[in-house]
Amino acid sequence: MPLSRRETLKMLGAGFGTVGLAEGLRAAAGARAHFPARAKRVIFLYLNGGLSHVDTFDHKPALARFDGQPMPGPKVKTDRASGGLMKSPFEFRPHGESGLEVSEIFPRVGSRIDDILVVRSMWSESVNHLPSMLMMNTGHALRGGSRPSFGSWVVYGLGSENGNLPGFVVLCPGTPVGAARNWSSSFLPTKFHGALLRNNAETADQVIRNIANSSYTPEQQSRQLDLLDRLDSSFLGRVGFDPKLEANIQAMESAFRMQAEAPGIFDLANEPRHVRARYGDGEFGRGCLMALRLAEAGVRVVQVYYGDGQPWDSHDDIMTQKDHADRSDGPIAALLEDLKLRGMLDETLVIVGSEFGRTPMIQNSGTEKVGRGRDHNPPGYSILLAGGGIRGGQAYGATDDFGYKAVVNPVTPHDLHATALHLLGLDHTKLTYRYSGRDFRLTDVHGTVIKDWLA
């Protein structure tokens, strides 16, 4: 009688099963790390659509002085027609011991500013959402294909600390631009693909469909899985190793293991009222609270998308940024507070950002109804970093006087990825995967570790 998969893993001294098990054990133990890590995990809060840096974390007094006037110098090309400079409708105030200025629409994040590094000199090349999102998430602005995402590369390099849960989880209530390409494993093995879960629900069986099996007991399901193991092993014994079948087997086994652990993580109905109040009742707040629970459970990378489509896209009215800040300020601050309170912030790298910023000029393409919006601005924008070996309470880099272009210490998504991998103990030049005759890496042939960010 053919051996089951589990028996094969126990008994064989060689072969694909043992190799896979050994690789998994080494990855789970962090043996692939190239040097001692500062961070064990990453939480990436993605504000899809384009956070306006000049209205949030990059104060530009010159916009008020030159409000309504053309920006000095040659006319710059924007995605849509732009007019004169437009001052921010929001006040900026210094916060914390560092005195970093933060917009009034992010007061709670401002209260945590001494834990936060504000990178004010990010820049990217594409003016459109899809390629810019792919660049931020995968390091490559491909339109016709895909590359492995940041989360997939991290789990490929380090594995997960919890074998009962996916190593890379994506929490999203809808469909952002590019959808699954933003968390794809692409040519990496399928097991490194981001597991998409909906954070617009309250209970585990709503977040993960069919997580509970009402027809069979766990013992009966285990016997079913054993039978499938035997059938799969028999098939593989005849045809040889099949990576797609192997990935499907792993997915089924992971799904079975998740049934025991996932309900306790994703069921927020019994969360104390004072905790829920700090995170709020919105989808993003639920996502941030789930991210905290997943990080506690040993998930290596969690990415939380703010909403469906590109909600931060403020072409017509910049005041919509305040509406979104009202829904995200509390959850971001609560997550940082709880990570620090539980002693996890030092080992958790938190990234907050978008694919680009917004122009300092008003948009006047002729299609606006309110006429108080800003266009996409990839030449200069801001992101926030905290925890995981990051030196908080500082601003790095700068845009020009009006916030249009990064002019001091410009930073690309490749640099961000290289530095994040470094904090996780991975050398971005050595984390490679051979595919189609060449060695690929997240940062391609680019990327510099920014030592000034490190604590």
Secondary structure, 3 states (H helix, E strand, C coil): CCCCHHHHHHHCCCCHHHHHHHHHHHHHCCCCCCCCCCCCEEEEEECCCCCCHHHCCCCCHHHHHCCCCCCCCCCCCCCCCEEEECCCCCCEEEECCCCEEEECCCHHHHHCHHHEEEEEEECCCCCCHHHHHHHHHHCCCCCCCCCCCHHHHHHHHHCCCCCCCCCEEEECCCCECCHHHHHCCCCCCHHHCCEEECCCCCCHHHHCCCCCCCCCCHHHHHHHHHHHHHHHHHHHHHHCCCHHHHHHHHHHHHHHHHHHHHHHHHCCCCCCHHHHHHHCCCHHHHHHHHHHHHHHCCCCEEEEECCCECCCCCCCECCHHHHHHHHHHHHHHHHHHHHHHCCCHHHEEEEEECCCEECCEEECCCCCCCCECCCEECCCEEEEEECCCECCCEEECEECCCCCCEEECCECHHHHHHHHHHHCCCCCCCCEEEECCEEEECCCCCCCCCHHHEC
